[in-house]
């Protein structure tokens, strides 16, 4: 029989909580992507003929702010590694599929290869710092 101290969940309950947290963060990450970037397909043509887009700076900023909030939630809940994996991989997968379906040049692969480590490092750093400042027990 394991003795549980105040503020510590039993191992099986903590494992179930980790899975639940991971699933919630994964779903929230997918919704985050769809809400900020997933709907925009319009490319902007400037007067000089140059094309940009489809995303505006405010859309990317919104996505990143919510990613930061999700990373903090993962860290505070005591699951910085699982949370980082769920948030980063789902966001990367959503972007990669979206880009692959809308890019004719094939450069989406380069963007995808650059995005994954950036997401893992960014979300992971925030989640780790949040867990150090007051994880599941605090």
N, C-alpha and C positions, 0 to 999 in steps of 0.2 A: 504494500500500500504506500503510495506516495503522499508525503505531507506537503500540503499546499500552503504557502505563506500568503499573507495579505497582499493583494494586488497581482498575484500570479495565477494564471489560469491553469487548470490541469492540462497535461500534454494533449489528450484527445480533444478536449474542448478548444484548445488553442489551435490545433491543426484544422478543425472544422471552421473556426473563425478565420483562419488564414485562407482557406479555399473560398469561403464566402466573400472575404475582402477582395481576393484576386478576381473573382467573377464580377463583383460590383464595379471594381476599377476598370476591368476590361470593357464592360458594357458602357460605362461612363466615358471611356476613351473613344469608343466608336461613335457615341452620340456627340461628343465634343467635336470630332472630325467632321461629321455630317453637318452639324449646326454651323460651324465656321467656314469650312472649305468645300465640303462635299457637294454643295448645291451649285457652285459657281463654275460655269463653263465658258463664260463670255471673255473673249480676248479683246483688249483695248488697242485701237489703232490711233496712233498720234498723227497730228497734221503732217509730219514729215514722212509718214508711211511706216514707221517702226511699230512693231507689235509687242505688247507686254501683257502680262496677266497669265492666268485668269484671276489671280488673287490680288486683293488690295492689301496695303500694309496693316490696316485696322483688323482685317480678318486674321492675318497671321499673328498679330499681337494678341487678339482675343484667344486664339487657340493656345498660344504659349502661356498666357496667364492661367487658363484653366488647367493646362498640363502641370503647371507649378502647384496649383491648389490640389490636384489629384496626388502629386508626389508628396506634398505635406501630409495629406490624409494617410497615405501609405506608411510614411515614417511614423506618424503619431500613433497609428494603430499597431505599431510594432512589427510591420512587415515591409521594410524598405527594399529588400531584394525581390520578393514576390511582386510587390507593387510596381517596382521599376520594370520588371519583365512584362507585367500585364499592360501597363500604360504605354511603354515604349514600343513593344512589339505590335500591339493592336493599332496604335497610331501609324506606325511604319507600314504595316500591312494595308491599312485603309488608304494611305497616300499612294503606296506602290500600285495597288490595283487600279485606283482612280487615274493615276498618271499613265499606266500602261494602256488603259482603254482610250485615253484621249491624246496620246502623243504619237505622231507619225514618224518622228525623227529617230526614235530609239534612245534618246538621251535620258529618258526616265530612269534607265538602269543606273546611270552615273548618279543621278539625284538620289535614287534609292540607296545606293551603296554609301553615299555621304550622309544620308539622313539617319540611318540606323545607329551608327556609333554616336552621333550627336545627340540623339534622343536618349540612348542608354546613359551617356555621360551626364547630360543635363538633368534628366529625371532622377537618375541615381544619386547625384550629388545633393539635390534638394531633399530627396527622401532620407538619405543618410543624415544630413544636418537636422532635419526635423525629428528623426528618431533619437538623436543625441540630446536634443533640447527638451525632450519630454515624451518618451515613448508610451507604450500601452499602460504602464503603471503610473505615469505621471502626467 
